[in-house]
Amino acid sequence: MTTELRVLEPTEWDRWYEVLELAFGGVAESPEERELWRDLTEFDRSLGAWDGDLCVGTAGAFSFRLTVPGGASVPVGGVTMVSVAGTHRRRGILTSMMRRQLDDLRAAGESVAVLTASEPEIYGRFGYGIAAYSARTTIDTTRVRLSVPEGTDEVVLRRADLAGSAAACEAVYAQLVPGRPGMLARRPGWERLPLIDPPADREGSSPRLCVLAERGGEVVGFTQYAIKPEWSYSGSEGAVLVHQLMALDPAAEAALWRFLCSVDLTSEVRIRSSPVDGAWQQLVSDVRRCAPTVRDALHLRLVEVGAALEARTYQAPVDVVFEVADAFCPWNEGRWRLTGDRKGAVCVRTSDPVDLALSVGELGAAYLGGTSLVSLAAAGRVRELREGALVEASVAFGSPVAPWLPHGF
């Protein structure tokens, strides 16, 4: 490789970001989007690959805290803005950036790396596994009715200015973060992300709107949405586009869904992302008329196997020896003994007989409890060497709620 890989300087950002935009289709983002991403860029964690004065590769990382099973908030590196110029493919640039990032994360003491993938097949070879999924759905509100819990009628809904309600919405979000694996504690500046609403991205819909759910004068939920008017010869066929809906209790959530499903001149509600165990599935009268579609959301890699497995708790007692394969981060290779329960865990090197053999990618997929080790074994990706170890570990790694990443980065 003849290119130079170095940490990004602030004066290089525009050229660096233009390479990223070109890799993702070449359509320039709005000025407000570019301003936000520049402000959020952590320059000391951003890399550029340079061929002379020409930037030919980009990669960055954000400093996040990620909720893991048991409710702990773990520091992670959020890998982002990864691209290689089409003119410089197959020269090892991507591999060199992935190598440098993982080395840097390890040096910083971050035991976990996460990312969202434009193409899921890219990152498996670097040890990432799919740890969380999201559901997209369209509710046919002409055919589907909601059954709401007791107390829903006591929730007061109030339309609010999007920017003016940002602090209240962030407070609701922050209260929900510890309760679901995969959610990110947002650092200052990230509260601006839901407010970015460039007209070019609306696809004919209204500007983003906000409704707050209140009880006793306190905000207990919110939804941010848009309305897309559509008409046919027979009448209105508009759609409600749900960008976010979060609530602190079942009645508040039901009140918000009921509102969205009854917006005038609309016949469907399009949910862009929800947990795969989202409560809306239990509220609707006919889930077949909602056509949910599931896709990958959060890809996760264990940078330090021992530290990462100790950072979470386990919903059943577990004592298992893993034989871990990790060609890209060889410091993880070998045998690890994990012992733990709901109170905590210890994971150390061992020479004891192996119970389960797998790669670091499978551990990443199972880490948040959304993918079972049993299902990975059924695909031939985990080998059981001690009878009973597979079920024991799979139950222990599980989570009572599905992991979910509410927004990209």
Secondary structure, 3 states (H helix, E strand, C coil): CCCEEEECCHHHHHHHHHHHHHHCCCCCCCHHHHHHHHHHCCHHHCEEEEECCEEEEEEEEEEEEEECCCCCEEEEEEEEEEEECHHHCCCCHHHHHHHHHHHHHHHCCCCEEEECCCCHHHHHHHCCEEEEEEEEEEEECCCCCECCCCCHHHCEEEEECCCCCHHHHHHHHHHHHHHCCCCEECCCCHHHHHHCCCHHHCCCCCCCEEEEEEECCEEEEEEEEEEECCEECCEECEEEEEEEEEECCHHHHHHHHHHHCCCCCEEEEEEEEECCCCCHHHHECCHHHHCCEEEEEEEEEECCHHHHHHHCCCCCCEEEEEEEECCCCHHHCEEEEEEEECCEEEEEECCCCCCEEEEHHHHHHHCCCCCCHHHHHHCCCEEECCCCHHHHHHHHHCCCCCCCCCCCC
